[in-house]
Amino acid sequence: MKIAVVRERVGGETRVAATPETVTRLIGLGATVSVEKGAGEASRILDQHYKDAGASVEATAAAAIKGADVILAVRRPDAATLAGAAKGALVLAIADPYGNEPALAALAKAGVSLFAMELMPRITRAQVMDVLSSQANLAGYQSVIEASMVYDRALPMMMTAAGTVRAAKVFVMGAGVAGLQAIATAKRLGAAVSATDVRAAAAEQVASLGAKFIMTDALKDASGTGGYARELTKDEQAAQAELVAGHIAKQDIVITTALIPGRPAPKLITRAMVESMAPGSVLVDLAAERGGNIELTVPGQTVVHKDVTIIGTLNLQGKISATASQLYSKNLYAFLETMIDKDAKALKIDWEDELVKATLLTRDGAVVHTNFAGAAA
Ligand code: NAD
């Protein structure tokens, strides 16, 4: 059983799909591991570290994946990178399938079985494989770090001989995985933190972190299916906008994380709301990848509007690549482990397993996932 790790080719991607630790564990399951040269460099993992863990290092992707049963990546590799992959080889990656149907069709044609790690069901058994959570948690942390670096005041209250410095006010919109970590991080830095979410269950979680939960009486609970939020009605949106408009003018830092599955990110902060904030205020839009929660967000960029900074950086977790790679590679390992027969030291895939069915996009030359079946090149 051969497992290959390829270097990332998407611009700006700093993570890697295996660490020396997971390489050692994969070898422990009976695999041989080959890593493409330089794959871990942006996460400060050198080729020698992989060699020390027992992997071979190959000069090209083609050499690394030759004869591999499994190919590990962070972003979905393209068909050119996978040219030469064995028919039926498993590819595990963040596949970003929505809107990318032609790329899926191309990989189906290449004959690989592509798994989208981000489609992992959020059930107890799969928590250890949940890349959305492991990466969103880090993005939430990093959002506060980025904001604090741009903000030109201190965050905690300080009582000094030279006078008292007030605590910065941080407001977090959306208290899911990323939002809760943003709240916890801002609290640790000593900020006065408030947060909002449209799911009633979030109120208790926010309070348990010592932050103030803000919600309008007009909106009781917008929980949808699977623990996610549903889209708000027009009246609910208006009530939320009124609440936010009043609150945001008094904030120094705002972190937005609000998402609704399968929909563009809801627009929660208008230009007028941004203009109501004091000069020097900072907003970080973690929903930028899905269009953003802030009207002025430019995905992938930091913009300054009337002396207020709006950070729309994508892949914030990539800024702490060593940590992000450590957790992502553990997620991959945990999933792969379920597909390996430890006695036979070989792959043994239960194609009916709910984790496999939920994540498998392509197999035997076709796009097989029900959401994308019929995708054509
Ligand atoms: P997400 O990234 O899809 O959304 C982020 C947050 O935005 C959510 O809390 C959502 O309620 C909120 N939101 C949506 N519209 C909003 C609006 N208009 N205003 C303010 N907030 C808005 O969510 P997530 O972080 O992936 O997690 C969402 C849910 O999934 C939570 O209930 C969480 O506990 C659950 N979860 C379960 C598992 C598991 O069981 N393994 C793992 C992770 C998350």
Boltz pocket constraint, residues with backbone or C-beta under 6 A from the ligand:
constraints:
  - pocket:
      binder: B
      contacts: [[A, 121], [A, 122], [A, 123], [A, 124], [A, 126], [A, 127], [A, 130], [A, 132], [A, 133], [A, 136], [A, 173], [A, 174], [A, 175], [A, 176], [A, 177], [A, 178], [A, 179], [A, 196], [A, 197], [A, 198], [A, 199], [A, 202], [A, 226], [A, 227], [A, 228], [A, 229], [A, 230], [A, 232], [A, 257], [A, 258], [A, 259], [A, 260], [A, 261], [A, 266], [A, 268]]
      max_distance: 6.0
